[in-house]
């Protein structure tokens, strides 16, 4: 599959994929972003990269044409989350994660802050994503998922982050929310520190809207070839 084919026929697939840039060097992150832009529509800036480069990382990937997914999992008292989200909403992010463990009041404060920050900057409001249960946590009680999905709905979040195995249940509780699945890996790829993983195709077929893919591509000996193989594996799952 050529880059040109991906850029035309594969655009729907690309828009369902977020590239996790989990590095502590903005120059390296930008190199990967440029290399893999034909296959990914969203760039995920996590705690590691944001700690290293700050807001500059957001602008860098927006300039490359990516939607920017800022994954900081804000979790603090509502006032602090509101103020932080207001700052971040003005930076041009498209998605921001808030940890649902913080409860309805905290999530609502984050949503409101995002809207305020974006409006002040003349931008469209980003989508607040409530993180339900970390994919590294395989011991969470069964009642946690519905409780946290419910908090996301009540607080006005536009989406949730959950493991692939939770997608179908989460969609029953909140059918209108965007569902983001991290920790996806092709068959045979190392799980690293993720306990609840699935292949990208399994996650899509479960009903995920956006898949986060990182080390399986970025740490490959040939990232472009790994990305092409990923697109090919998903072709029949995208409708």
Secondary structure as the mmCIF struct_conf table of DSSP 4:
data_model
#
loop_
_struct_conf.conf_type_id
_struct_conf.id
_struct_conf.beg_label_comp_id
_struct_conf.beg_label_asym_id
_struct_conf.beg_label_seq_id
_struct_conf.end_label_comp_id
_struct_conf.end_label_asym_id
_struct_conf.end_label_seq_id
HELX_RH_AL_P HELX_RH_AL_P1 UNK A 3 UNK A 8
TURN_TY1_P TURN_TY1_P1 UNK A 9 UNK A 10
HELX_RH_AL_P HELX_RH_AL_P2 UNK A 11 UNK A 14
TURN_TY1_P TURN_TY1_P2 UNK A 15 UNK A 16
STRN STRN1 UNK A 17 UNK A 20
BEND BEND1 UNK A 24 UNK A 24
HELX_RH_AL_P HELX_RH_AL_P3 UNK A 26 UNK A 36
HELX_RH_3T_P HELX_RH_3T_P1 UNK A 37 UNK A 39
BEND BEND2 UNK A 41 UNK A 41
STRN STRN2 UNK A 42 UNK A 46
HELX_RH_AL_P HELX_RH_AL_P4 UNK A 47 UNK A 53
TURN_TY1_P TURN_TY1_P3 UNK A 54 UNK A 54
HELX_RH_AL_P HELX_RH_AL_P5 UNK A 55 UNK A 63
TURN_TY1_P TURN_TY1_P4 UNK A 64 UNK A 65
STRN STRN3 UNK A 67 UNK A 74
BEND BEND3 UNK A 76 UNK A 76
HELX_RH_AL_P HELX_RH_AL_P6 UNK A 78 UNK A 89
TURN_TY1_P TURN_TY1_P5 UNK A 90 UNK A 92
BEND BEND4 UNK A 94 UNK A 94
STRN STRN4 UNK A 95 UNK A 99
HELX_RH_3T_P HELX_RH_3T_P2 UNK A 100 UNK A 102
HELX_RH_AL_P HELX_RH_AL_P7 UNK A 104 UNK A 120
TURN_TY1_P TURN_TY1_P6 UNK A 121 UNK A 122
HELX_LH_PP_P HELX_LH_PP_P1 UNK A 124 UNK A 126
STRN STRN5 UNK A 127 UNK A 131
BEND BEND5 UNK A 133 UNK A 133
TURN_TY1_P TURN_TY1_P7 UNK A 135 UNK A 136
TURN_TY1_P TURN_TY1_P8 UNK A 142 UNK A 142
HELX_RH_AL_P HELX_RH_AL_P8 UNK A 143 UNK A 155
TURN_TY1_P TURN_TY1_P9 UNK A 156 UNK A 156
BEND BEND6 UNK A 158 UNK A 158
STRN STRN6 UNK A 159 UNK A 161
HELX_RH_3T_P HELX_RH_3T_P3 UNK A 164 UNK A 166
HELX_RH_AL_P HELX_RH_AL_P9 UNK A 167 UNK A 173
TURN_TY1_P TURN_TY1_P10 UNK A 175 UNK A 176
BEND BEND7 UNK A 177 UNK A 177
STRN STRN7 UNK A 178 UNK A 181
STRN STRN8 UNK A 184 UNK A 184
TURN_TY1_P TURN_TY1_P11 UNK A 187 UNK A 188
TURN_TY1_P TURN_TY1_P12 UNK A 192 UNK A 193
BEND BEND8 UNK A 195 UNK A 196
STRN STRN9 UNK A 198 UNK A 198
HELX_RH_AL_P HELX_RH_AL_P10 UNK A 200 UNK A 206
TURN_TY1_P TURN_TY1_P13 UNK A 207 UNK A 207
BEND BEND9 UNK A 209 UNK A 209
STRN STRN10 UNK A 210 UNK A 213
HELX_RH_AL_P HELX_RH_AL_P11 UNK A 215 UNK A 218
TURN_TY1_P TURN_TY1_P14 UNK A 219 UNK A 219
BEND BEND10 UNK A 220 UNK A 220
TURN_TY1_P TURN_TY1_P15 UNK A 221 UNK A 222
HELX_RH_AL_P HELX_RH_AL_P12 UNK A 223 UNK A 234
TURN_TY1_P TURN_TY1_P16 UNK A 235 UNK A 237
#
